[in-house]
């Protein structure tokens, strides 16, 4: 767990877990985002999904579908990180992405999670994720079929969560 104040240089993280593979964690530096644009969480969420699917199509993957359970898990994690001032795949209570996704009712065969902090727009967070090998692998993992996106405000900019899954 990393307090938000201490993570200015560590603003992206990804984790992937399949039932047959060990999870991985990768950190990278943030990309500089454009100015914040007004928009509802639903609009920001859909923009991220659309940008993910542009990248997936270019890589020959099928598009992911927005899933309500994955979205609930992603939004809850983004809100929790903002509320409790931390930046990590592991919450202060010890819960990890698989536990949160399962608690939201999603029965997964594999999942992946990307988080980011501070990017002001869907385009800037997607650019940052695509410039990071671990995040890019999650986005371009053709076995993922569904996605959930969470975004929550924090003092230095939004906290973003992508939860990917396949059943």
BALOBA-1460 file (C-alpha; in Angstrom, 3 decimals):
// residues 167
<rec num="1" residu="x" x="0.000" y="0.000" z="0.000"/>
<rec num="2" residu="x" x="1.348" y="3.411" z="-0.960"/>
<rec num="3" residu="x" x="-0.052" y="6.672" z="0.436"/>
<rec num="4" residu="x" x="-1.063" y="9.053" z="-2.339"/>
<rec num="5" residu="x" x="1.400" y="11.703" z="-1.186"/>
<rec num="6" residu="x" x="4.324" y="9.316" z="-1.693"/>
<rec num="7" residu="x" x="3.505" y="8.130" z="-5.196"/>
<rec num="8" residu="x" x="4.032" y="11.126" z="-7.419"/>
<rec num="9" residu="x" x="6.609" y="9.144" z="-9.433"/>
<rec num="10" residu="x" x="4.651" y="5.888" z="-9.243"/>
<rec num="11" residu="x" x="1.359" y="6.610" z="-10.859"/>
<rec num="12" residu="x" x="0.670" y="3.534" z="-12.971"/>
<rec num="13" residu="x" x="0.340" y="-0.089" z="-11.984"/>
<rec num="14" residu="x" x="-0.884" y="-3.230" z="-13.649"/>
<rec num="15" residu="x" x="-1.560" y="-6.744" z="-12.501"/>
<rec num="16" residu="x" x="-2.673" y="-9.798" z="-14.420"/>
<rec num="17" residu="x" x="-3.746" y="-13.122" z="-13.027"/>
<rec num="18" residu="x" x="-4.961" y="-16.166" z="-14.850"/>
<rec num="19" residu="x" x="-6.037" y="-19.317" z="-13.091"/>
<rec num="20" residu="x" x="-2.974" y="-21.022" z="-14.572"/>
<rec num="21" residu="x" x="-0.429" y="-18.214" z="-14.183"/>
<rec num="22" residu="x" x="1.219" y="-16.237" z="-11.425"/>
<rec num="23" residu="x" x="0.226" y="-12.579" z="-11.094"/>
<rec num="24" residu="x" x="2.621" y="-9.831" z="-12.098"/>
<rec num="25" residu="x" x="2.998" y="-6.243" z="-11.028"/>
<rec num="26" residu="x" x="4.632" y="-3.471" z="-13.038"/>
<rec num="27" residu="x" x="5.249" y="0.189" z="-12.227"/>
<rec num="28" residu="x" x="6.165" y="2.979" z="-14.600"/>
<rec num="29" residu="x" x="6.384" y="6.744" z="-14.716"/>
<rec num="30" residu="x" x="3.288" y="8.780" z="-15.586"/>
<rec num="31" residu="x" x="2.684" y="10.323" z="-18.960"/>
<rec num="32" residu="x" x="1.778" y="13.975" z="-18.940"/>
<rec num="33" residu="x" x="-1.954" y="14.462" z="-19.369"/>
<rec num="34" residu="x" x="-3.866" y="17.158" z="-21.172"/>
<rec num="35" residu="x" x="-6.098" y="19.606" z="-19.366"/>
<rec num="36" residu="x" x="-9.059" y="18.201" z="-17.535"/>
<rec num="37" residu="x" x="-12.315" y="18.151" z="-19.452"/>
<rec num="38" residu="x" x="-15.724" y="18.261" z="-17.915"/>
<rec num="39" residu="x" x="-17.637" y="15.017" z="-18.179"/>
<rec num="40" residu="x" x="-19.615" y="12.569" z="-16.199"/>
<rec num="41" residu="x" x="-18.073" y="9.369" z="-14.878"/>
<rec num="42" residu="x" x="-20.207" y="7.428" z="-17.358"/>
<rec num="43" residu="x" x="-18.873" y="9.485" z="-20.248"/>
<rec num="44" residu="x" x="-15.260" y="9.106" z="-19.067"/>
<rec num="45" residu="x" x="-15.800" y="5.372" z="-18.596"/>
<rec num="46" residu="x" x="-17.205" y="4.936" z="-22.106"/>
<rec num="47" residu="x" x="-14.375" y="6.981" z="-23.624"/>
<rec num="48" residu="x" x="-11.824" y="4.667" z="-21.969"/>
<rec num="49" residu="x" x="-13.659" y="1.578" z="-23.246"/>
<rec num="50" residu="x" x="-13.791" y="3.044" z="-26.756"/>
<rec num="51" residu="x" x="-10.054" y="3.816" z="-26.671"/>
<rec num="52" residu="x" x="-9.273" y="0.320" z="-25.367"/>
<rec num="53" residu="x" x="-11.223" y="-1.179" z="-28.244"/>
<rec num="54" residu="x" x="-9.419" y="0.971" z="-30.826"/>
<rec num="55" residu="x" x="-6.137" y="-0.463" z="-29.549"/>
<rec num="56" residu="x" x="-7.495" y="-4.004" z="-29.412"/>
<rec num="57" residu="x" x="-8.843" y="-3.843" z="-32.976"/>
<rec num="58" residu="x" x="-5.465" y="-2.593" z="-34.220"/>
<rec num="59" residu="x" x="-3.823" y="-5.603" z="-32.525"/>
<rec num="60" residu="x" x="-6.333" y="-8.077" z="-33.979"/>
<rec num="61" residu="x" x="-8.248" y="-8.662" z="-30.736"/>
<rec num="62" residu="x" x="-12.008" y="-8.684" z="-30.328"/>
<rec num="63" residu="x" x="-13.462" y="-5.671" z="-28.529"/>
<rec num="64" residu="x" x="-14.188" y="-5.938" z="-24.824"/>
<rec num="65" residu="x" x="-17.723" y="-5.348" z="-23.562"/>
<rec num="66" residu="x" x="-18.488" y="-3.125" z="-20.595"/>
<rec num="67" residu="x" x="-19.574" y="-5.340" z="-17.699"/>
<rec num="68" residu="x" x="-21.560" y="-4.009" z="-14.744"/>
<rec num="69" residu="x" x="-19.874" y="-6.279" z="-12.171"/>
<rec num="70" residu="x" x="-16.351" y="-5.418" z="-13.323"/>
<rec num="71" residu="x" x="-17.347" y="-1.754" z="-13.414"/>
<rec num="72" residu="x" x="-18.641" y="-1.967" z="-9.837"/>
<rec num="73" residu="x" x="-15.336" y="-3.523" z="-8.703"/>
<rec num="74" residu="x" x="-13.252" y="-0.945" z="-10.608"/>
<rec num="75" residu="x" x="-15.296" y="2.028" z="-9.391"/>
<rec num="76" residu="x" x="-15.269" y="0.817" z="-5.799"/>
<rec num="77" residu="x" x="-11.470" y="0.457" z="-5.907"/>
<rec num="78" residu="x" x="-10.922" y="3.892" z="-7.481"/>
<rec num="79" residu="x" x="-13.239" y="5.472" z="-4.887"/>
<rec num="80" residu="x" x="-11.527" y="3.587" z="-2.044"/>
<rec num="81" residu="x" x="-8.055" y="4.716" z="-3.149"/>
<rec num="82" residu="x" x="-9.266" y="8.332" z="-3.296"/>
<rec num="83" residu="x" x="-11.095" y="8.168" z="0.028"/>
<rec num="84" residu="x" x="-8.315" y="6.418" z="1.971"/>
<rec num="85" residu="x" x="-5.392" y="8.122" z="0.209"/>
<rec num="86" residu="x" x="-3.448" y="5.158" z="-1.164"/>
<rec num="87" residu="x" x="-2.390" y="3.872" z="-4.582"/>
<rec num="88" residu="x" x="-2.068" y="0.113" z="-4.823"/>
<rec num="89" residu="x" x="-3.680" y="-3.040" z="-6.182"/>
<rec num="90" residu="x" x="-3.885" y="-4.217" z="-2.570"/>
<rec num="91" residu="x" x="-6.310" y="-2.266" z="-0.388"/>
<rec num="92" residu="x" x="-5.489" y="-1.435" z="3.247"/>
<rec num="93" residu="x" x="-7.787" y="-4.301" z="4.288"/>
<rec num="94" residu="x" x="-5.612" y="-6.708" z="2.277"/>
<rec num="95" residu="x" x="-8.110" y="-7.304" z="-0.530"/>
<rec num="96" residu="x" x="-6.629" y="-7.827" z="-3.978"/>
<rec num="97" residu="x" x="-8.188" y="-7.391" z="-7.440"/>
<rec num="98" residu="x" x="-9.388" y="-10.995" z="-7.681"/>
<rec num="99" residu="x" x="-11.132" y="-10.746" z="-4.320"/>
<rec num="100" residu="x" x="-12.761" y="-7.425" z="-5.217"/>
<rec num="101" residu="x" x="-13.885" y="-8.701" z="-8.620"/>
<rec num="102" residu="x" x="-15.297" y="-11.868" z="-7.047"/>
<rec num="103" residu="x" x="-17.040" y="-9.835" z="-4.323"/>
<rec num="104" residu="x" x="-18.754" y="-7.830" z="-7.082"/>
<rec num="105" residu="x" x="-20.234" y="-11.116" z="-8.340"/>
<rec num="106" residu="x" x="-18.007" y="-11.692" z="-11.368"/>
<rec num="107" residu="x" x="-17.019" y="-15.357" z="-11.728"/>
<rec num="108" residu="x" x="-13.699" y="-15.081" z="-13.536"/>
<rec num="109" residu="x" x="-11.366" y="-17.555" z="-15.219"/>
<rec num="110" residu="x" x="-8.751" y="-14.791" z="-15.563"/>
<rec num="111" residu="x" x="-8.554" y="-11.109" z="-14.782"/>
<rec num="112" residu="x" x="-6.237" y="-8.147" z="-15.106"/>
<rec num="113" residu="x" x="-6.160" y="-4.747" z="-13.454"/>
<rec num="114" residu="x" x="-4.578" y="-1.443" z="-14.437"/>
<rec num="115" residu="x" x="-4.534" y="1.566" z="-12.143"/>
<rec num="116" residu="x" x="-3.303" y="5.088" z="-12.761"/>
<rec num="117" residu="x" x="-3.253" y="8.370" z="-10.870"/>
<rec num="118" residu="x" x="-3.177" y="11.941" z="-12.085"/>
<rec num="119" residu="x" x="-3.909" y="11.703" z="-15.804"/>
<rec num="120" residu="x" x="-6.627" y="14.258" z="-16.546"/>
<rec num="121" residu="x" x="-8.380" y="12.707" z="-19.550"/>
<rec num="122" residu="x" x="-9.267" y="9.280" z="-20.943"/>
<rec num="123" residu="x" x="-6.820" y="9.907" z="-23.806"/>
<rec num="124" residu="x" x="-3.943" y="10.754" z="-21.450"/>
<rec num="125" residu="x" x="-4.514" y="7.757" z="-19.189"/>
<rec num="126" residu="x" x="-4.769" y="5.434" z="-22.189"/>
<rec num="127" residu="x" x="-1.567" y="6.886" z="-23.629"/>
<rec num="128" residu="x" x="0.200" y="6.273" z="-20.322"/>
<rec num="129" residu="x" x="-1.105" y="2.709" z="-20.101"/>
<rec num="130" residu="x" x="-0.148" y="1.937" z="-23.708"/>
<rec num="131" residu="x" x="3.377" y="3.284" z="-23.092"/>
<rec num="132" residu="x" x="3.851" y="0.762" z="-20.264"/>
<rec num="133" residu="x" x="4.539" y="-2.887" z="-21.122"/>
<rec num="134" residu="x" x="2.490" y="-4.400" z="-18.273"/>
<rec num="135" residu="x" x="-0.534" y="-2.191" z="-18.860"/>
<rec num="136" residu="x" x="-0.354" y="-2.677" z="-22.603"/>
<rec num="137" residu="x" x="-0.335" y="-6.473" z="-22.092"/>
<rec num="138" residu="x" x="-3.569" y="-6.252" z="-20.113"/>
<rec num="139" residu="x" x="-5.236" y="-4.013" z="-22.698"/>
<rec num="140" residu="x" x="-4.111" y="-6.193" z="-25.604"/>
<rec num="141" residu="x" x="-4.741" y="-9.549" z="-23.917"/>
<rec num="142" residu="x" x="-7.054" y="-11.078" z="-26.523"/>
<rec num="143" residu="x" x="-8.418" y="-13.576" z="-24.002"/>
<rec num="144" residu="x" x="-10.110" y="-10.794" z="-22.019"/>
<rec num="145" residu="x" x="-13.735" y="-10.387" z="-23.099"/>
<rec num="146" residu="x" x="-15.106" y="-7.824" z="-20.649"/>
<rec num="147" residu="x" x="-14.009" y="-4.656" z="-18.910"/>
<rec num="148" residu="x" x="-14.997" y="-2.408" z="-16.042"/>
<rec num="149" residu="x" x="-13.696" y="1.134" z="-15.601"/>
<rec num="150" residu="x" x="-13.668" y="3.267" z="-12.480"/>
<rec num="151" residu="x" x="-12.626" y="6.900" z="-12.114"/>
<rec num="152" residu="x" x="-12.589" y="8.935" z="-8.928"/>
<rec num="153" residu="x" x="-11.318" y="12.407" z="-8.111"/>
<rec num="154" residu="x" x="-8.279" y="12.940" z="-5.876"/>
<rec num="155" residu="x" x="-6.334" y="16.090" z="-4.932"/>
<rec num="156" residu="x" x="-3.691" y="15.733" z="-7.673"/>
<rec num="157" residu="x" x="-6.000" y="14.374" z="-10.349"/>
<rec num="158" residu="x" x="-8.209" y="11.389" z="-11.066"/>
<rec num="159" residu="x" x="-7.595" y="7.836" z="-9.927"/>
<rec num="160" residu="x" x="-8.364" y="5.344" z="-12.706"/>
<rec num="161" residu="x" x="-9.003" y="1.601" z="-12.509"/>
<rec num="162" residu="x" x="-9.518" y="-0.857" z="-15.351"/>
<rec num="163" residu="x" x="-10.630" y="-4.378" z="-14.465"/>
<rec num="164" residu="x" x="-10.546" y="-6.919" z="-17.301"/>
<rec num="165" residu="x" x="-12.038" y="-10.379" z="-17.170"/>
<rec num="166" residu="x" x="-12.888" y="-13.553" z="-18.956"/>
<rec num="167" residu="x" x="-15.126" y="-16.351" z="-17.721"/>
